[in-house]
């Protein structure tokens, strides 16, 4: 019950980043006010920590631990700016504050993680840490969450994203992206990049912007629905496929003019010209192509 309350509070958040213990940590940075942390009827305490990691340090590894989320936004300069938004709920405010003060963010080279969470969980009923990261162009980031979301907006670079029991959302992202979600959805909105996306027991929602995709997009859902939004005048080649037993709802003109290939084992629809640069598929899930 208590973990469920924590997760409910977590999923409503906007997310937040991480500080640094091997370097000096500022406790006054970043805007965590946009994150709404609620833990049922418990008293809530907050803390903010802040740090930076130079891009030259290598791949930025973000590990917010259990009940932690990551939000990555476009930044500038030659360093990642990281803010950790820490929240905890307790029976009393003093209990919650003591637990929050126990949680520390550590930056070990280019790895960002937490200490004190194991102790805090025995002293409080609910907690979460949200990492907000601003990343310059050419970023190289590896982020992994459990029971928490990952959100990326306006970033270019190399991204490896993994979420267990949490969603992954990407908007206007460019570069080499590998995203995996287990028991959670993945959403993509944009027009460029080289994407390799896969969900297990979760949906995929793709919104194609503009008139063409610059790069390549491959997305596969296992045991989850697939929703694809395609502009009426889209020119890039798009292939949507499913198992034969998957139901389809396709309300755009392309469903009539596109090339269909339905047999006893699979169904596929091709939209636009060659070559095919967007390939989307589902196994054991319905397909929806809505009007725009």
N, C-alpha and C positions, 0 to 999 in steps of 0.2 A: 504493500500500500504506500509506504513512504517513498520507495523508489519510483513508483508510478507518479506520485505527486511531483517529484523532482523532475522526471522526464516531461511531464506536462508543462511545467514551468520552463524547462529548457527549450522545448520546441516552439514556444512563443517568442523566443528571443531573437534579436537581430544579430547577435554574435560578437565575440571579442577576442584580442591577441595577448601576447605573452611577454614577460619581463626576463630579467637577466640577473643571475646571482654571481657568476664569475666576473661580470663587469658591474659597474655601478648601476644601481637601479633607481629610477625616479618613481616616486609614488604620486606624482601630481599630473601625469600626462593624460592624454586621451579622453575621448568623449564616450563614457560608458552610460550616459544618461538615456541613450536611445534603447538600451536593453532593459526590458521589463522583467525583473526576476520576482516571481511569486512562488511560495511554497505552502499552498493551502492556507491554514489559519495560523501558521507559525510566524514568529517575529523574524524579520529579515535584516541581516547585516551585510554590508558591502565593503569591498576594498578594491583599489586600482593599483596595478604595478606596470611599469613601462621599461622597455629596453630597446636596443638596436642590434642588428647583426649586419656586418658589411657583406655585400654581394660576393666579394672576393673570398669569403669564408667557405664557399661551396654550396651544395644543395641545402636549402633551409628545411629542416625536419620539424614539423609541428605535431606534438603529441599531447593534447589536452587531457588525456586519461579518460576515465569513465565520467559520463554526464558533462562532457566538455564539447564545445563547438568551435568552429573556425570560420571567420569571415575574412576574405582576401580582397582588397581593393587596389585600384591603380594608384601608385605613388610616383615619386621622382627621386633624383639623387642617386647615390651609389650604396644605399643601405636599406634594409628592411626595417620599418618602424613597427614595433610590436607593443600592443597594449593588452593587459590581462584584466578582465572584468570578473571579479570574484564575488560570489554571493552564497549565503548560507541561511538556512532557516532553523530556528531552535525554539524551544518552549519559552525561553526568555531571551531578551535582546542581548544580555551579557553572555549567555551560552552561545548564541549565534556569532557574536563578535569575536569571542575567543577562538572559535573554530575558523573563522575567516582569517584572523591574524596568524593562524598556524600554517596556512597554505602559502607556499612560496614558489615563484617561478624561477627556473634555473635556465640559463643559457650556457651550454657547454659546447664551445665552438660554434657550430651552426645548428645544434639540436636544442629545441625549446621543449621543456617538460616541467612537471610539477613535483614539489615535495610537500609533505604534510597532509595529503589527502587521505591516506590510510588512517592516520590518527584522527582526522576530523570526522570521518564517517562514524566513528564510535561515539562521538560527542554531540553530533547533531543528527537531525532527521533527514535533511535534504541539503544538497549543495550542487553548485555547478561553477565552472570556469569557462568563460568565453574569450577567445583570442581574436583580436582585430589586427590584421596585418595590412600595411600599405607596402606595395611591391613595385619597384621601378620596372621599366621595360626590360625584357630579357631575363625575367625572373626564373629561378629554378627552385621549385617548391615540392616537397613531399608531405602531404597532410593525411592524418588518419584519426578517425573518431570512433567512439563507441557510445551509443545512446545520445548522439549529438549530431547536429547538421554541419554541412560544409557549404559555404556560399562563395562564389568567385565572380567579380564584376569588373570589366574593363581591363583585365590583366593580359599581358602578352608574355610568352615564355614557355617553359617546360613544366608541366604540372602532372603529378601523380596523386590521385585523390582516392581515398578508401573510406567508406562509412559502413558501420554495422549498426543496424537498428536506427538509422537516421538518413535524412535526405541529402542529396547533392544537387545544387543549383548553379548553373553557369550562364552568364549573360554577357554578350559582346567580348568573349574570350578568344584570343588568337595565339596560335603556337601548337606545340605538341602536347596533347592532353590524353591521359589514360585515367579513366574513372571507373570505379567498381563500387556497387552498393549491394548490401545484403539486407533483405527485409526493409528496404526503403526505396523511394523513388529517385530518379535522375531527371532533371529538366535542363534543356539546352535552348538558348535563344541567341541567334547570331547569323553570320554569313561567311565565316572564314575559319581556318584552322584545320589541324589534322587531329581528329578525335577518334579514340577507341573507347567505346562505352559499353558497359555490361551491367545488368541487374539480375539478381536472383531473388525471386519472390517480391518483386517490386515493379512498378510501372516506369515507362520511359515516355516523356513528353518533349517533342521537338517542335520548335517554332522557327521556320526558315524565313529570314528577313531578306529584303532586296529582291534581286532578280536571279542571282546565281550564288553558288557556294565556291569560295576560293580556297581550295585545299581538298580535304577528304573527310567524310563523316561516316563512321561505321558504328551502329548502335544495335545491341541485341538484348532482348528481354526474355528471361526464362520464368515462366509462371507469373507473368504480369502483363497488363495491357500496354498497347502502343498507341499513342496519339501523335499525329503528324499534321502540322498546319503549313500549307503550301500556298504562296501567292498565286493568283490566277495567271500571271504572265511569267511564271518562273521558267528559266531557260536551262539551268543545270540538270543533268540527268539524275533522277531519283528512282530508286527501287524500294518498294515496300513489300514485305513478304511475311507469310505466316504458315502455320500448319493448316491442313484442309479443314479441320473442324472448328477453326477459329471464326467467330462471327465478325462481319465487316459492316461498318457504317461509313459510307463515303458520299459526301454531299457536294462535292465540287465538280466542275465540268471536266476536270482532268480524269476523273474516274470513268467518264464516258469516252473521252478521246484517247486516253492512255492505252498502252499495250497490256492486255491481261493474259496471264498464263496460269490457268487453274487446272489441276489434275487431281488424281485420287490421293495424293500425298501432301500437296502444298498449294498455296495461292500466292500470286505475286502480281504487282501492278507497277508498270514503268511509266514515269512522267518525264517530259522534257527530252532533250537530245542526248546524244552520246558525247563523251563517255559517261558512264554512271559514276558519280562522285559521292552520292549520298545513298548509303545502303542501310535500311532499317528493317528489323525483323523481330518477331515474337514467337515463342513456343508456349502453347497453353495459355494464350491470352487473346483478347479481342483487339481489333484494329479500328481506329476512328480517324477519319480524315474530315475535319469540320470545315464549314464555310468560313471565309475571312472577309 
